C-alpha cells in the first residue's frame, strides 16, 4: 500500500465520478472536522477544492464501490 502524498491523483470509484488531486494532508484534524483528511481539487480544472477524509482514499488496488482509488497511469 502506497502512502497518500500531495500531488497524487485519485479516480472516483463511482462511475462517471470526478478525478481529484491531493494538494495537502492534515493528519491531525487541523481541517476543522477533527479527522485526518486531504485537501483536494479537481484534477483537470483545479477547481472545486474541498476536504476528503483519508479513509475515503484507497491505495491498495482492490476493487471498490465507494471512495477514490489511486490512479496508476
C-alpha positions in Angstrom: 0.0 0.0 0.0 1.5 3.3 -1.1 1.4 6.3 1.3 -1.0 9.1 0.5 1.0 12.1 -0.7 0.4 15.6 -2.2 0.4 15.5 -6.0 -1.2 12.1 -6.3 -4.3 11.7 -8.4 -7.3 9.6 -7.4 -10.2 8.5 -9.5 -13.7 8.2 -8.0 -15.0 4.7 -7.7 -18.4 5.9 -8.7 -18.9 5.6 -12.5 -18.6 9.0 -14.1 -17.3 10.5 -10.8 -14.6 13.1 -10.6 -10.8 12.7 -10.6 -9.1 14.6 -7.8 -5.5 15.7 -7.0 -4.2 15.9 -3.4 -3.0 19.4 -2.5 -2.1 18.8 1.1 -2.7 16.5 4.0 -4.0 17.3 7.5 -3.3 14.2 9.6 -4.1 15.7 13.0 -7.6 17.2 12.4 -6.4 20.7 11.5 -9.0 20.6 8.8 -11.7 21.8 11.2 -13.6 18.4 11.2 -11.4 16.5 13.7 -10.4 13.7 11.5 -7.4 13.1 9.2 -8.2 14.5 5.7 -6.7 15.6 2.4 -7.4 19.0 0.8 -8.1 18.1 -2.9 -9.0 19.8 -6.1 -10.4 18.7 -9.4 -7.5 17.1 -11.3 -8.5 18.6 -14.7 -9.7 22.1 -13.8 -8.1 22.8 -10.4 -11.5 24.0 -9.1 -13.9 22.6 -6.5 -11.4 22.4 -3.7 -12.6 20.5 -0.7 -11.6 18.2 2.2 -11.9 14.4 1.8 -11.4 12.0 4.7 -8.2 9.9 4.3 -10.4 6.8 4.9 -12.0 7.5 1.5 -8.7 7.4 -0.3 -7.6 3.9 -1.3 -4.2 2.9 -2.4 -4.4 -0.9 -2.2 -5.6 -1.5 -5.8 -8.6 -3.6 -4.6 -12.0 -3.1 -6.5 -14.2 -0.7 -4.6 -17.7 0.7 -4.8 -17.1 3.9 -2.9 -14.4 6.5 -2.2 -11.4 7.2 -4.5 -8.7 4.9 -5.8 -5.1 5.9 -6.6 -4.8 6.4 -10.4 -1.8 4.5 -11.6 -1.5 5.9 -15.1 
